[in-house]
Amino acid sequence: MELVSSGEFQRKIGHYQDRALVEPVTITSNGRERLVMMSVEEYRRLKRRDRRVMTLDDFTEEDIAALEKVRAPSEAAAFNDEMTE
């Protein structure tokens, strides 16, 4: 991902519009990341992914068996008091 200051972005907006078609461009202000410009196709792809809801039918038997074997790490025991039954 390309990183550019807001001043540089304003001076060369056409260049960065073209770059954003290839890879996201991060625009900074006062040295901090503020905005990301990307192609509309990439934006739409991310939005579709964001809204995808999976159901049990989306998982194979192997997926479910693997999930059933997963255990929380021992460090997670510190949060046991937050659990209610």
Backbone as CSV, one residue per row, in Angstrom:
resi,resn,N_x,N_y,N_z,CA_x,CA_y,CA_z,C_x,C_y,C_z
1,MET,0.857,-1.174,0.000,0.000,0.000,0.000,0.897,1.228,0.000
2,GLU,0.605,2.149,-0.867,1.389,3.378,-0.980,0.939,4.381,0.078
3,LEU,1.897,5.100,0.658,1.633,6.090,1.696,2.003,7.461,1.153
4,VAL,1.099,8.442,1.287,1.348,9.776,0.737,0.746,10.835,1.674
5,SER,1.433,11.964,1.789,0.898,13.054,2.614,-0.274,13.716,1.882
6,SER,-1.135,14.372,2.647,-2.298,15.015,2.026,-1.865,16.122,1.062
7,GLY,-0.777,16.832,1.388,-0.288,17.880,0.483,0.189,17.306,-0.839
8,GLU,0.971,16.232,-0.767,1.452,15.563,-1.979,0.270,15.003,-2.775
9,PHE,-0.702,14.443,-2.068,-1.891,13.894,-2.725,-2.613,14.986,-3.514
10,GLN,-2.777,16.164,-2.908,-3.465,17.260,-3.582,-2.706,17.741,-4.818
11,ARG,-1.381,17.762,-4.730,-0.577,18.218,-5.870,-0.611,17.232,-7.027
12,LYS,-0.725,15.936,-6.731,-0.651,14.908,-7.777,-1.865,13.984,-7.740
13,ILE,-3.044,14.557,-7.603,-4.251,13.748,-7.434,-4.466,12.770,-8.587
14,GLY,-4.202,13.201,-9.804,-4.378,12.313,-10.962,-3.483,11.084,-10.868
15,HIS,-2.242,11.298,-10.458,-1.296,10.185,-10.307,-1.811,9.186,-9.270
16,TYR,-2.265,9.706,-8.124,-2.708,8.810,-7.053,-4.045,8.155,-7.365
17,GLN,-4.869,8.796,-8.164,-6.095,8.136,-8.628,-5.729,6.922,-9.469
18,ASP,-4.749,7.073,-10.345,-4.297,5.939,-11.155,-3.667,4.854,-10.291
19,ARG,-2.872,5.241,-9.288,-2.239,4.262,-8.393,-3.297,3.481,-7.612
20,ALA,-4.364,4.157,-7.207,-5.411,3.509,-6.410,-6.144,2.431,-7.202
21,LEU,-6.070,2.483,-8.526,-6.665,1.426,-9.338,-5.856,0.137,-9.243
22,VAL,-4.586,0.268,-8.874,-3.680,-0.878,-8.777,-3.556,-1.375,-7.341
23,GLU,-3.439,-0.432,-6.396,-3.310,-0.766,-4.978,-3.860,0.391,-4.156
24,PRO,-4.323,0.110,-2.943,-4.824,1.196,-2.102,-3.737,2.228,-1.814
25,VAL,-4.141,3.490,-1.702,-3.239,4.590,-1.380,-3.681,5.153,-0.031
26,THR,-2.769,5.157,0.935,-3.059,5.716,2.257,-2.640,7.178,2.265
27,ILE,-3.547,8.054,2.673,-3.296,9.487,2.714,-3.112,9.880,4.179
28,THR,-1.993,10.557,4.451,-1.687,10.944,5.822,-1.925,12.429,6.033
29,SER,-2.157,12.788,7.271,-2.284,14.185,7.669,-1.518,14.340,8.978
30,ASN,-0.585,15.269,9.003,0.268,15.465,10.176,0.956,14.167,10.596
31,GLY,1.357,13.383,9.597,2.095,12.160,9.863,1.254,10.975,10.283
32,ARG,-0.061,11.143,10.381,-0.938,10.046,10.795,-1.821,9.600,9.641
33,GLU,-2.014,8.300,9.521,-2.883,7.771,8.469,-4.302,8.248,8.711
34,ARG,-4.921,8.816,7.666,-6.275,9.363,7.804,-7.280,8.720,6.871
35,LEU,-6.891,8.495,5.615,-7.817,8.005,4.601,-7.128,6.970,3.732
36,VAL,-7.948,6.148,3.093,-7.441,5.198,2.104,-8.275,5.361,0.847
37,MET,-7.600,5.511,-0.291,-8.300,5.560,-1.570,-8.027,4.243,-2.285
38,MET,-9.087,3.644,-2.802,-8.963,2.374,-3.522,-9.947,2.355,-4.671
39,SER,-9.771,1.382,-5.548,-10.677,1.262,-6.686,-12.079,0.893,-6.193
40,VAL,-13.065,1.267,-6.963,-14.445,0.941,-6.599,-14.662,-0.571,-6.602
41,GLU,-13.952,-1.289,-7.473,-14.084,-2.750,-7.492,-13.592,-3.353,-6.184
42,GLU,-12.465,-2.854,-5.667,-11.940,-3.361,-4.394,-12.876,-3.009,-3.242
43,TYR,-13.415,-1.798,-3.254,-14.362,-1.384,-2.226,-15.592,-2.298,-2.219
44,ARG,-16.140,-2.544,-3.386,-17.327,-3.405,-3.473,-17.016,-4.833,-3.030
45,ARG,-15.822,-5.332,-3.385,-15.419,-6.673,-2.957,-15.364,-6.751,-1.431
46,LEU,-14.787,-5.738,-0.816,-14.700,-5.726,0.643,-16.082,-5.615,1.288
47,LYS,-16.959,-4.819,0.716,-18.312,-4.677,1.262,-19.089,-5.987,1.158
48,ARG,-18.938,-6.699,0.050,-19.608,-8.001,-0.084,-19.114,-8.961,0.974
49,ARG,-17.808,-8.976,1.183,-17.217,-9.869,2.181,-17.675,-9.506,3.576
50,ASP,-17.789,-8.220,3.843,-18.185,-7.723,5.153,-19.596,-8.176,5.512
51,ARG,-20.443,-8.290,4.525,-21.850,-8.598,4.784,-22.188,-10.076,4.659
52,ARG,-21.206,-10.904,4.372,-21.467,-12.327,4.203,-21.684,-12.980,5.562
53,VAL,-22.816,-13.623,5.709,-23.140,-14.324,6.945,-23.113,-15.815,6.650
54,MET,-22.360,-16.539,7.448,-22.257,-17.979,7.232,-23.223,-18.710,8.163
55,THR,-23.756,-19.812,7.678,-24.600,-20.672,8.489,-23.910,-22.022,8.611
56,LEU,-24.453,-22.892,9.426,-23.851,-24.223,9.581,-23.791,-24.977,8.269
57,ASP,-24.717,-24.694,7.366,-24.718,-25.367,6.063,-23.490,-25.009,5.223
58,ASP,-22.822,-23.895,5.554,-21.636,-23.472,4.825,-20.381,-24.247,5.231
59,PHE,-20.452,-24.958,6.355,-19.307,-25.695,6.871,-19.383,-27.165,6.500
60,THR,-18.221,-27.727,6.215,-18.165,-29.174,5.972,-18.126,-29.897,7.317
61,GLU,-18.307,-31.197,7.293,-18.207,-31.997,8.522,-16.813,-31.851,9.133
62,GLU,-15.798,-31.788,8.268,-14.421,-31.637,8.746,-14.233,-30.282,9.435
63,ASP,-14.844,-29.224,8.863,-14.761,-27.896,9.483,-15.359,-27.930,10.886
64,ILE,-16.537,-28.526,11.014,-17.233,-28.581,12.302,-16.429,-29.399,13.306
65,ALA,-15.869,-30.526,12.868,-15.054,-31.362,13.762,-13.830,-30.579,14.240
66,ALA,-13.208,-29.831,13.354,-12.036,-29.043,13.740,-12.419,-27.956,14.741
67,LEU,-13.562,-27.303,14.526,-14.019,-26.268,15.450,-14.330,-26.839,16.828
68,GLU,-14.878,-28.040,16.857,-15.206,-28.676,18.142,-13.958,-29.001,18.951
69,LYS,-12.823,-29.155,18.298,-11.570,-29.490,18.991,-10.838,-28.259,19.515
70,VAL,-11.248,-27.069,19.087,-10.541,-25.846,19.477,-10.760,-25.568,20.957
71,ARG,-9.670,-25.194,21.629,-9.731,-24.834,23.046,-9.077,-23.472,23.225
72,ALA,-9.612,-22.715,24.151,-9.049,-21.392,24.445,-7.677,-21.559,25.087
73,PRO,-6.763,-20.614,24.834,-5.455,-20.694,25.480,-5.582,-20.495,26.985
74,SER,-4.623,-20.977,27.736,-4.684,-20.898,29.203,-4.798,-19.456,29.690
75,GLU,-4.240,-18.500,28.940,-4.327,-17.088,29.345,-5.774,-16.594,29.385
76,ALA,-6.650,-17.244,28.651,-8.053,-16.821,28.604,-8.781,-17.112,29.910
77,ALA,-8.211,-17.949,30.763,-8.845,-18.265,32.049,-9.054,-17.013,32.890
78,ALA,-8.262,-15.979,32.657,-8.412,-14.723,33.398,-9.780,-14.088,33.172
79,PHE,-10.479,-14.484,32.131,-11.785,-13.903,31.817,-12.952,-14.798,32.227
80,ASN,-12.684,-15.916,32.899,-13.734,-16.854,33.266,-14.812,-16.200,34.130
81,ASP,-14.427,-15.249,34.977,-15.412,-14.603,35.852,-16.428,-13.768,35.075
82,GLU,-16.162,-13.497,33.817,-17.090,-12.732,32.986,-18.148,-13.624,32.341
83,MET,-17.959,-14.921,32.442,-18.900,-15.868,31.833,-20.090,-16.074,32.740
84,THR,-21.275,-16.125,32.151,-22.496,-16.444,32.896,-23.140,-17.650,32.266
85,GLU,-23.844,-18.385,33.043,-24.491,-19.592,32.506,-25.958,-19.407,32.360
